[in-house]
Amino acid sequence: MHETDEEITDLQRLLDASIGRANGHLTGIVDDQHRLDARQLVTELTGMKVLVLATVTAAGEPRTSCVDGHFRHGRWLFGTSPTAIKAKHMLARPAVSATYVDGERIGVFTHGTAHVVSEGPEFEDHNAYFTEYYGSDPQTWDGPGVVYATIEPSWMVAYAAEAASFPAE
């Protein structure tokens, strides 16, 4: 868990506001018994989670791919090649969606804005995190290096089949 108390409070506000804007179809599925709170969510999202990331082409067409998602400070963080189409999409059109699903056990659905960094203090922080996590510097891996992206969430819902069974910390 990488979140401060303030970040957990902000995440809870986002979760509450998001479900508050949801329609009856969604709230019929993600009701009070099937919704994770912020503390449960950050505890569950420790480590790497495979995310399905959706970006948008110049023609407005959606494209999905998978990334190694890491939940840090209440936001998804991931790396990709600077030559990847998804990187080009995010730089030109930063609106993205990301989904993490573990069978029917849990689903986390996020819409927001991608923030791509390829240098500077934020980049160095992300690179240090990934170097520690993976045991080697991603910038030394084959290819042109890695850029990092975070998703600034504007909407997020966290479903769990049995939310009461998820620990809060």
Residue pairs with C-beta under 8 A, 6 or more apart in sequence:
1 42
1 43
1 46
1 169
2 42
2 71
2 72
2 73
3 11
3 38
3 42
3 72
3 73
3 74
4 73
7 73
7 74
8 38
8 39
8 42
8 74
9 38
10 74
11 38
11 41
11 42
11 74
11 156
12 37
12 38
14 74
14 153
14 155
14 156
15 35
15 36
15 37
15 38
15 41
15 156
15 157
15 158
18 155
18 156
18 157
19 26
19 27
19 30
19 35
19 157
21 155
22 30
22 157
26 157
29 159
30 157
30 159
33 163
33 164
34 159
34 160
34 161
34 163
35 157
35 158
35 159
35 160
35 163
36 44
36 106
36 158
36 159
36 160
36 163
36 166
37 168
38 74
39 168
39 169
40 158
40 160
40 163
40 166
40 167
40 168
41 71
41 108
41 158
42 71
42 74
43 166
43 167
43 168
43 169
44 106
44 166
45 71
45 100
45 108
46 71
47 70
48 68
48 69
48 70
48 133
49 68
49 69
49 70
49 71
49 100
50 66
50 67
50 68
50 69
50 100
51 66
51 67
51 68
51 69
51 76
51 78
51 98
51 99
51 100
52 64
52 65
52 66
52 98
52 99
52 100
52 101
53 64
53 65
53 66
53 67
53 69
53 78
53 86
53 96
53 97
53 98
54 62
54 63
54 64
54 96
54 97
54 98
54 99
55 62
55 63
55 64
55 65
55 85
55 86
55 89
55 90
55 93
55 96
55 114
56 62
56 63
56 89
56 93
56 95
56 96
57 63
57 89
58 92
58 93
63 85
63 86
63 89
65 84
65 85
65 86
67 78
67 79
67 80
67 86
68 78
68 79
69 76
69 77
69 78
69 98
69 100
70 76
70 77
70 78
70 129
70 130
70 133
71 77
72 129
72 150
74 153
75 150
75 151
75 152
75 153
76 98
76 110
76 150
76 151
76 153
77 126
77 129
77 148
77 149
77 150
78 148
78 149
79 126
79 130
79 138
79 146
79 147
79 148
79 149
80 86
80 87
80 146
80 147
80 149
81 87
81 143
81 144
81 145
81 146
81 147
82 118
82 144
82 145
82 146
82 147
83 143
83 144
87 116
87 147
87 149
90 96
90 114
90 116
90 149
91 116
94 113
94 114
94 115
94 116
95 111
95 112
95 113
95 114
96 111
96 112
96 113
96 114
96 151
97 109
97 110
97 111
97 112
98 109
98 110
98 151
99 107
99 108
99 109
99 110
100 106
100 107
100 108
101 107
101 108
104 161
105 160
105 161
105 162
106 158
106 159
106 160
106 161
107 158
107 159
108 156
108 157
108 158
108 159
109 155
109 156
109 157
109 158
109 159
110 151
110 153
110 155
110 156
111 153
111 154
111 155
111 156
112 151
112 152
112 153
112 154
112 155
112 156
113 151
113 152
113 154
114 149
114 150
114 151
114 152
115 149
115 150
115 151
115 152
116 147
116 148
116 149
117 123
117 126
117 147
117 148
117 149
118 147
118 148
122 148
123 147
123 148
126 148
127 137
127 138
127 139
127 146
127 148
130 138
130 146
130 148
131 137
131 138
138 145
138 146
139 145
139 146
160 166
